[in-house]
Amino acid sequence: MKSTSIRRRPFLRMTGLVGLATAAGGITSAAEIAPELHIEGYAGEVSYPQGAELTLHVSSSQRRYSVEITRMGAQRTVVWKGTSETGAIQPVPDNASSHGCRWPVGLRVPIAANWKSGYYQVQFRV
């Protein structure tokens, strides 16, 4: 699950600087202006029962990130929010496609008894 959210003003500032620098011939990429923003994550299991602890394995270019867990259905219901979680970049092993990333647990979320069975979306933002 991957989601990257960039705020409007920093994005416009960055694209404006890229355009200006490109026109001037001084900078070749946006990476030279601002560090890359990225966040990736996955759940430790495919399915969890009520009362269990959801483990999320996260790699983030930023020191802080937010998380929103939503039950998807006829109505979208937010069941949990974390607004200032600690992030760190995790390496992607060469054999990740066959053996997984094996990142450490970055976040633990208790699954409350009122979480209904169904499909849940975890959205990360930096």
Secondary structure, 3 states (H helix, E strand, C coil): CECCCCCHHHHHHHHHHHHHHHHHCCCCCHHHCCCCCCEEEEECCCCCCCCCEEEEEEEECCCEEEEEEEEECCCCEEEEEEEEEECCCCCCCCCHHHHCCCCCCCEEEECCCCCCCCEEEEEEEC
